[in-house]
Amino acid sequence: MLHPRILILLLAAGCAAPATRSDPLDPAQRHVPLPGAHPDWRASLVLDNGDTGVWTVKALPVFPQYATSEVVGLDDDGRCWVMVSYSGKWTPFPILKDGSWLGGLTQGDLDLRIEGGEVYTGGKAGNLYQVHSFADGGLEGRRIARYDGHEIHTLVAGEWDPRVAGPELLVFTRPGALFRVRPSSDGDGFDSVRLQTLNGRIRDVAVLDDAGDGKPALITASRNGRIELLRIDADGPQWTLVHELGVGRGRLAVARASGREGALFYSSADDGRVFRHQRSGFGWESEVIYHGPQGTRGLAAGRFCADSEIESLAVFGYSGRVELLTRHGASPDWTVETLFTDRDKGHWLGVGEFDGRNNTDELLASGYGGRIVLLARPAGYGKAPGPAVREK
C-alpha cells in the first residue's frame, strides 16, 4: 500500500485519472452515430433518457434567434426537453417537472403578451402548460389551466372557432372532451371553456389546409376507431366521418402538396394497418397500403427520397422498427424498407429539416427506449455535384 504522503504527491502531480472526462456517447459533447441503420441512412443520438420513455417528439422553432428548429420531446416523468442543435451536437434544455407523463404538444402564437410563438403541453395529471423562450437562450414554463379528472392527450393551436376573435388552443382529453383555451381579458390568465363531450379519446390531430372546399379543417384520429374532419361554426363543433374501423386509430400524417389532385393524408390503426386517404370528386377514397406489426404508433410524411415523384411515408411502432413505405407515381405497389431498429417499442415519429447537406427531410423517432434518434440521408444525397474543394 502506498504511504498516504506519496499518494498525495502522485495526485498533485496529475498521475491520477482526471475528475471529468469527455463522454463519447453524450450528444451534448459531440455527434453520436448509432449502429444498425439502413446503408442509405444515418442514425444519430439526440437524447438518451435512460429508462424513462419519451412519448412525443416534434421539430418546433422554439428559439427564433437560431436558424434551425429545435427538437422538443415529452417524457414519462413530465419533463419537456428542448434540444438545441449545434454542429452535430445537441444541448438539452429540460423544463417542467409534472411528475406524470406529458403527451399533448403544439406551438402557436396564441398569447399576444409574449413575443413570438409559444409551446403548449399537458398530460396525465390534467395540467396544461405554456413554455416560451427568451432572446438570451432561457426558457420559462407555467401552468395555465388544470382539468381535474382528465388526461390531456392532444393539443392544437390556431384560429378554429369563428365565434371568438383571434387564435385559441383546442384541448382534447380523456375522458373524451374538447375544451377551448384563450388568454383572458385581465391581461395575465387564461379562460377555458368546454365545447363538447366526446365519445372517445382523440389521440392525434393534424391540419389539412384544404379539405376539398378550399377551406382548412382539422383531421382527428380517435381511440373509438374513427377518422373525422373537425370544423367549428356558429353552432359549435361539426364532425364529418372520413373512415371508420373496429379498432383504435392512432396517428395521422398529411402529405405535402405536390401538384396531385385532392388533399392527401395517412392514418394508422392499432392492428398494424396503414391507410391512405385522398379527396376526390366523389368524397374520400381510403385504401390500405401496409399490413404491419400490431401497435403502429408513429407516422411521418415528407420527402425522404431524391426523386420527387416517389411518394413516401415513414412508420414506427411496437415492433421497434422505423420503416419507409415508398411507391413511384401511380404504381399500386409499395416497397417497405427498415431504416432503423430502436432498443424498445416506438411511440412517435416527427419530421424536420436539420441537415442541409442532403436534399431530403429528416426523421425523429422516440418511444419506450427512452431515446430521441435522428435519421438522415447521408451528406450529398439528392444534391447536384458541387465544385471540387482543394485544400491549401
Secondary structure as the mmCIF struct_conf table of DSSP 4:
data_model
#
loop_
_struct_conf.conf_type_id
_struct_conf.id
_struct_conf.beg_label_comp_id
_struct_conf.beg_label_asym_id
_struct_conf.beg_label_seq_id
_struct_conf.end_label_comp_id
_struct_conf.end_label_asym_id
_struct_conf.end_label_seq_id
HELX_RH_AL_P HELX_RH_AL_P1 PRO A 4 ALA A 12
TURN_TY1_P TURN_TY1_P1 ALA A 13 GLY A 14
BEND BEND1 ALA A 16 ALA A 16
HELX_LH_PP_P HELX_LH_PP_P1 ALA A 17 PRO A 18
BEND BEND2 ALA A 19 ALA A 19
TURN_TY1_P TURN_TY1_P2 PRO A 24 LEU A 25
TURN_TY1_P TURN_TY1_P3 PRO A 27 GLN A 29
BEND BEND3 ARG A 30 ARG A 30
STRN STRN1 PRO A 33 LEU A 34
BEND BEND4 PRO A 35 PRO A 35
TURN_TY1_P TURN_TY1_P4 PRO A 39 ASP A 40
STRN STRN2 ARG A 42 ASP A 48
TURN_TY1_P TURN_TY1_P5 GLY A 50 ASP A 51
BEND BEND5 THR A 52 THR A 52
STRN STRN3 VAL A 54 LEU A 60
TURN_TY1_P TURN_TY1_P6 PRO A 64 GLN A 65
BEND BEND6 TYR A 66 THR A 68
HELX_LH_PP_P HELX_LH_PP_P2 SER A 69 SER A 69
STRN STRN4 GLU A 70 ASP A 75
TURN_TY1_P TURN_TY1_P7 ASP A 76 ASP A 77
BEND BEND7 GLY A 78 GLY A 78
STRN STRN5 CYS A 80 TYR A 86
TURN_TY1_P TURN_TY1_P8 SER A 87 GLY A 88
STRN STRN6 LYS A 89 ILE A 95
BEND BEND8 GLY A 99 SER A 100
STRN STRN7 LEU A 102 GLY A 108
TURN_TY1_P TURN_TY1_P9 LEU A 112 ARG A 113
BEND BEND9 ILE A 114 GLY A 116
STRN STRN8 GLU A 118 GLY A 123
TURN_TY1_P TURN_TY1_P10 LYS A 124 ALA A 125
STRN STRN9 ASN A 127 SER A 133
TURN_TY1_P TURN_TY1_P11 ALA A 135 ASP A 136
BEND BEND10 GLY A 137 GLY A 137
STRN STRN10 LEU A 139 ARG A 146
TURN_TY1_P TURN_TY1_P12 ASP A 148 GLY A 149
STRN STRN11 GLU A 151 GLY A 158
BEND BEND11 GLU A 159 GLU A 159
TURN_TY1_P TURN_TY1_P13 PRO A 162 ARG A 163
BEND BEND12 VAL A 164 GLY A 166
STRN STRN12 GLU A 168 ARG A 174
TURN_TY1_P TURN_TY1_P14 PRO A 175 GLY A 176
STRN STRN13 ALA A 177 PRO A 183
TURN_TY1_P TURN_TY1_P15 SER A 185 ASP A 186
BEND BEND13 GLY A 187 ASP A 188
STRN STRN14 PHE A 190 THR A 197
BEND BEND14 ASN A 199 GLY A 200
STRN STRN15 ILE A 202 LEU A 208
BEND BEND15 ASP A 209 ASP A 209
BEND BEND16 ALA A 211 LYS A 215
STRN STRN16 ALA A 217 SER A 222
TURN_TY1_P TURN_TY1_P16 ARG A 223 ASN A 224
BEND BEND17 GLY A 225 GLY A 225
STRN STRN17 ARG A 226 ASP A 233
TURN_TY1_P TURN_TY1_P17 ALA A 234 ASP A 235
STRN STRN18 GLY A 236 GLU A 244
BEND BEND18 GLY A 246 VAL A 247
STRN STRN19 ARG A 249 VAL A 254
HELX_LH_PP_P HELX_LH_PP_P3 ALA A 255 ALA A 257
BEND BEND19 GLY A 259 GLY A 259
BEND BEND20 GLU A 261 GLY A 262
STRN STRN20 LEU A 264 ALA A 269
TURN_TY1_P TURN_TY1_P18 ASP A 270 ASP A 271
BEND BEND21 GLY A 272 GLY A 272
STRN STRN21 ARG A 273 SER A 280
TURN_TY1_P TURN_TY1_P19 GLY A 281 PHE A 282
STRN STRN22 GLY A 283 HIS A 291
BEND BEND22 GLN A 294 GLN A 294
STRN STRN23 THR A 296 ALA A 301
BEND BEND23 GLY A 302 GLY A 302
BEND BEND24 CYS A 305 ASP A 307
TURN_TY1_P TURN_TY1_P20 SER A 308 GLU A 309
STRN STRN24 ILE A 310 GLY A 317
TURN_TY1_P TURN_TY1_P21 TYR A 318 SER A 319
STRN STRN25 ARG A 321 HIS A 328
TURN_TY1_P TURN_TY1_P22 GLY A 329 ALA A 330
BEND BEND25 PRO A 332 PRO A 332
STRN STRN26 THR A 335 THR A 341
BEND BEND26 ARG A 343 ASP A 344
STRN STRN27 GLY A 346 GLY A 352
TURN_TY1_P TURN_TY1_P23 GLY A 356 ARG A 357
BEND BEND27 ASN A 358 THR A 360
STRN STRN28 GLU A 362 GLY A 367
TURN_TY1_P TURN_TY1_P24 TYR A 368 GLY A 369
BEND BEND28 GLY A 370 GLY A 370
STRN STRN29 ARG A 371 ALA A 376
HELX_LH_PP_P HELX_LH_PP_P4 ARG A 377 PRO A 378
TURN_TY1_P TURN_TY1_P25 ALA A 379 GLY A 382
HELX_LH_PP_P HELX_LH_PP_P5 LYS A 383 PRO A 385
#
